[in-house]
Amino acid sequence: MSRSADLFEASQRVIPGGVNSPVRAFASVGGDPIFIASAEGSRIRDVDGNEYIDCVSSWGPMILGHAHPEVIDAVRVAALRGTSYGAPTEGELHLAELIVQLVPSIEKVRLVSSGTEAAMSALRLARGVTGRDAVIKFEGCYHGHADSFLIKAGSGATTLGNPSSPGVPDSLAAHTLNATYNDLESVERAFEEAAGDVACIIVEPVAGNMGVIPPEAGFLEGLRSLADSNGALLIFDEVITGFRCSLGGAQALYGVTPDLTTLGKILGGGLPVGAFGGRADLMDQMAPLGPVYQAGTLSGNPLAVAGGLKTLEILLRDDPYKELAAESDRLFGALMEGATLHGEPLQANWIASMGCCFFASEPIRDYRSASTSDTVRFAAFHSGMLEKGVYLAPSQFEATFLSAAHTTEDVDTIIAAAQSMFA
C-alpha cells in the first residue's frame, strides 16, 4: 500500500470523505487521491516520491509555477513581520491600486479571503443597490458554495452528479433563475419570469467549471445590453479568468465591461484570497460608507497580499501571456489532431492558458452539451496520464492550466503521453 493510500485511509476517519474540498477526491476517476509533499516550477511530488508535470496549478492560481523564488521571498519577508494584524496595511493599498490599474471595470475594490466570499458579497451588493431579490446565473457556472449559487452549479457539484445541494432553502432557491450559457434567449426568458425583480446577471465570462467553454460571438455583449435594458447589474466572476486570460482578465480580452467583478486565485499568488470591485458609486454603498454590510477578520491578510502583489508585479514585468497562449494552442491543437487520427471522439476548448478536452462527438458550448461527455473514458484517460507522470484534474469538468514554468519539453511530454492514450 502506498503512503498516499495510508494517508487517505487515515484522513477519512477525521475529514469528511478524506478531503477538504470535494473536487480533490478521485471519486469520478477511480482510485485514491494523491497526497502532495512539495512542488516547484511545473512539477509536483507526492509523498511516495513520484514526480508529475502539474496541469492543475492549484486549480489555476499558479500562473508563474510553484514556489516562484520572488513570490516565496515576498511571503517570507511579510511573515517575519507578523501573519495577521486585523488592521489596515500599506500592502493592501498597493495591491488595490494595481487591481484598479489593471482591471477595466474596477474603480474601487475590497479584499476578502476567498472567491466564494467575493461572489457572495458582490451578490449582496447588487441586491442592496437595486432593491431587488432575483439573480440570473447559468447552468454549470460555479460561483462558490454560497446558498444562492448552489442551484445547477458546476465544478465539484457537477463532478459528483449533485448539481444542487440539500441545506439550501426553497425560499432562497426561488430567487435564483438559471439560464443557458451562450444562449441569450434563455436570459431574456429569465428576465420575463422575474419581471422587474432581477438584481443582477452573474456569469463566468469564460466558463471554467463545466470544463472550459469560451463565450460565443456576441454573448457577453448581449448580456451587457440585457442587463442595461432591464435595470440590472452585470457581474463577471473572474476568479479563474482574472489575470489568466490577460492582465485585465476576460473583460479586457473581450472588450465587455461589467458593473462588478469578482477575483481570486492568481490574485493571492497561491495564498487564500478574494476580491470584488467595480464602479465607485456601487462600491461606496459598502459599509462603512453605505448600508450594505460585509466584513472579514483576515481580509487583506498580509501574507496573501504580499504573494499576490509580487505575482502581479512579475506578470506586468515579464508579460508571459503571448507565450502561454502559443503553448496552449500547440498543446490542445496536437491533442485534437491525435484524437482525430485515431478516431477518438474528442472536443477541445481553450483560451489563453486554460483549456479542457471533452470526450464527446459534438462541440461543447454549454452545460447540457458538456454533460454528454464520456466520463468513463475520461477516467481511463486520467489514470493513464497519471501513470505517465502527468497530473490532470480528477474531473472531466475542470480545466487544465499551463504556467510560465511549463517548458516546451513539458508540453511535448504531455502531448506524447496523451497521444499514446489515443493509439
N, C-alpha and C positions, 0 to 999 in steps of 0.2 A: 504494500500500500504506500502511495506517495505521501509526502508531508502535507501537500495541499489537501489531499483527501482526509488525512488525520485532522487537520485544522478545520476543515468544513464540517466533519462529524462533530467535533467539539463545539464549533460555533452554533450548530443547530440546537444545542442544549440551552443556550443562553440568548440567542439572537433569533427572532422570527425568520424562519427559512434559511438561517445561517448567513444572511447578508443584510447590510444596512440600507440597501436600495434594491428594489425587486429586479431591476433590469440587469443587475450584476449576476443574478442566478443564471445557470445554464439550462433552465427548465425547458426552453423551446429548442435547444440544440443537443441536449443529452450530455451526460457526464456531470462532473463536478466542476465548480468554478476554480480557476487558478488563483492561488494566493501570491501576490506580488511582494517581492522583497526589496527591489530597488529599480530605478530607471535612470537612463542617461541618454541624451540625444534622441535617436529614433528607436531605441531599444528598451525593452522591459525584461526583467529577470525574475523568475518565480523562486519560491522557497526551496525548490528541488534543484536549483542551479541551471534550469533551462532558460535560454535567451530567445526572445521573439522580436521581430520587427513589429512595432506597435502601430496599428491602424485605427486605434480608438482615441488616442491622445487625450485620455481622461474625459472622454465624451466631448471633446472639442477645445478645451482651454489651451492646450499645449502647442500653440502655433509656432513657437520657437523651438520646440522639442523639450524633452525632460531635463531638469536640473541645469538650465542655461546658467553659466557661471555668473553673468552680470545680475541676473534676477536673484540667484541664490545669495550673492553678496549684498544686494539691496535689502533682502528679507533679514539676513543675519544682522546687519547694522541696525535695522529697525528693532529687532528682537532684543538686542543689547540695551536698548533704551526703555524697554518695557513692552509687554504684549498687549495691553489694553488700558485705556485711561477713562473712558466714558466722558470725554470732554473733547472739544474741537482741536484739530491739529493742522499745521501748515500743509502737511502732505495731502489732506483731504481737499484743501483749496486748489492745490496744483493739479490733482487728478481731475477735479471738477472742471477746471479751466481747460484742460486738454480734451475732455469729453465734449465740452461746448464748442471747442475749436474744430473737432473732427466730425461730429455727427450733425447733419444738416438741420434736423428738427429740434434740436435741444438748445434752448436758451438758458434754462436752469435745470439742475439735476440734483437728485437726492440719492445718496448711497445707502444701500441696505445690505443684508447678509446672504441673500440667495436670489436666484431667478424667480422662484415661486413667490417670494415676498415682494419682488419688484412687480410682477404681474398682478398680484392681489392688490397692491397699493395703487397701481395705475387704474385698475378697475374701480376701486373705491373713489378715486379722484374723479373719474369720468361720471360716475353716478352722482357724486356730490355736486359737481358744477352744472350738470344738466337737469338735476332733479328727476331723473328717470331711472327705472329699475332694470330693464331688459338689456341683454348683451347678445350680440351675434358673434358666434365663433364657428369654426369649421371642423367637420368630421375629420378625426385623425390628427388635428393640430393639438399640440400639448403645450400648456402654459403653466406647468407646475401642478401641485396637488391640492390647491385651494378648492373648496367645495364647488364654487361656481364653474370651475373648469373641468371637473371630472364627469362630463357628460359627453359620451362618444369621444373620449380623449385618445391621444396617440401615445407614443413611447412605450413604456412598460405595460401600460394598460392594454394596449393592442397586442403586444407580445404575449401576454398572459391570457389572452382571449377574454378579457373582462373590461370592455370599454367604458363602463361606468363603475361606480363604487357604492356599496352599502355605506350608510352613515351620512349620505348627502340627502337632506330633507327634500321631499317632493315640492314643498313650497318654494325652496330656493332653485331647484332644478327647473321649475316652471318659468323662471326668468331668463333661462339660457336657451337661445334659439340656435339650432345647428344648420349651417349651410354647407354646400359642397364646394370644396376648393376648386378654383379655376372655372366656376360656374356663376356668373353674375346674376342670372335669372333666379337662382336659388336665394341669393341675397335680397333681391327685390321682393320675393315672396315672404321672406322673413320680416322685412320692414312692414309689409302689408298685414302680416299676422299680428304684429305688436304696434300697430299704427300709433305714432306719437309717444311711444314709451321706450324707444331704443336709445340707450345712453351711448353705446359705442359698438363699433366692429373691432374685434381683436383678431389678428392674423399673424402667422409666421410668414413674412414676405417671401421667403423660400422655405417651404415645408421641410422640416428636418426630423420629424418624429413619426412619420409613416413611411420611412425611407426618405430619400431626398427627392423632392418634386418642385422644380422651379415654376414660377408663375408664367402663364401663357401671355402672349402679347395683349396688352390692354386690360388685364385682370386687375393689377394694382391701381392703375389709373381709374378703372371703373369703380373700385371700392372708394377711392378718394371722392369721386363725383357723387356716389350714392350717399356717403356719409354727409357731405355738404348739403345735398338737396333734402335730406331728412333731419337736419339739425343734430346729427350725432357726431361723436368724435371718432377718429380713426387711430387705433393703437397698433403699432408694429412691435411684435415680440421678436427682438433681435438678440435674445440671449445666446443663440447659437451663431447667427449670421453677423452680429456686431463685431467689427474689426477682423472678420474672417473673409467675407465676400470682398471687402475693400476696407480701407481705413475708416470710411464713413458708413460702413455697413451696406446692407442690401438697398437701403433707401438712396444712398449715393450712387450705387451701381445702376439702379433702375430709374432714378430721377423722379421718384414719388415721395413727397414729404408728409408724414403722418402728423397728428397733433401731439401724440405721446409715443415714447419709445421705451421699451424695457431692455436692459442689458445684463450681462453676467459672464460667466465662463472666462473668455480671454481677458476681460476687464480686471480679473484678480490675479493674473499670471500664475494660475494653479492653486490659489487660495480661495476660500469661500467668500463670494462677494456677489452683489447685485446692484442695480441702479435703475431708476426710472426718471425720465425727464421729458421736457417738451417746451411748449410756448410759455413765456414768463407769466402771462396773465392766468394761465391754468395752474402752473406750479405755485403761484403766490396764494392759491386757495388752500395750500397745505399749512397745517399748524407748524410754527406758532403765528404765522401771518394770517391764516384763514381758518375756516371751521372744520376742514377735512383732517382728521387725526391719523397720524402714523408715527411710530417711534420704534427704536431698537437699541438695546444696550450695546451691542457690538457693531452697530452701523459705523462704517468708516474705520474699521479696525486697522491699526497702523501697520500690521504685517501685510494684510491684503492690499492696502493702499500702496505700500512700498513695492510689492510684487507687480501690481497692476500698472503703476506709474512707470516702472522700469521697462515692462513689456511694451507698453505703448511707445515709449521713447525709442526703443530698439526698432519697432516696426516703422516708425517715422524715419529713422536714420537709414535703415537697411532696405526698406521697401521691397520685401520678398514676394509681393503678390503676383507679378508677372511670371516669375519662375515657378511659383506654386501652381498657378493656373496651367502652365505648359506641362508640368509633370502630371497633373490630373488629366489633362487631355490625352497624354500619352498612355497613362495607366488604363483609363476607362475605355479609350478607343481600342487598345490592344485586347482588353477583355471581351469587348463586343466582337472584334474580329475573330478571336479564338473560338468563342462560342458559336458564331455563325459557321465557321469552318467545320466544326464537329457536330453541327445540327442541334446544338444546345439552345433551348428557348430562354433567352436572356435579354433583359432590358436594362440599360444603364442610364441613369440620370446623374448629372453632375453640374456643379457651378463653382468656379474658383477652386478652393482646395477641399471641398466636401462633395461626396458622391455616394451612390448606392447602386448595387446590382440586384435586380429582381429576377427571380426565376419564373418568368411569365412570357406568354406569347404575344401579348398586345402591349402597346405603350402605356406607361403608368402616368396618370395625370391627376388623380385624386385618391381619396381613401378607398373607395369601392374597387377601383382597378388595382390598387396596391394589395387589397385583400385577396386578389386572385392568385397571388404569388404562391409557388410551391414551397411551403415552409419545411417539408420533409427533405426536399432536395437541398434547400439552403442548409439544413442541419448537417447533412453529409458533407457539403462543401466546407462549412465552418470547421468541422472536425478534421477534414483532410488538410486544410490550410494550417491549422494549429500544429498538426504533425510535421508540416514542412517549415515550421518556425515563423508563421505569420499569424499575428493575433488580431482577429476581427471581432467586432461587437457581436455578442451572443444573441443576436436577434435579426431577423430579416428586415425589421422595420426601424433600424438605426443606421446612422451614417458612418461612412469611412472618412477619416480625416488625415490629410497629409500635413506635415510640418516642415518648417525650413531646415530641420535637421535631417530629413529624409534625403538620402543621396540618390544619384542616378542609379547606382548599384542596388540600393534598397528597392527602388521601383522595378528594376529589372528582375530582381528576385521574386517580388510579389507577382509580377506578370508571369514568370516562368512557372511558379507554383500553381497559379490559377489555371493556366493553360494545360498543365499536366492533369488537372482535375477534369477537364473537358474531354481529354483524349479517350 
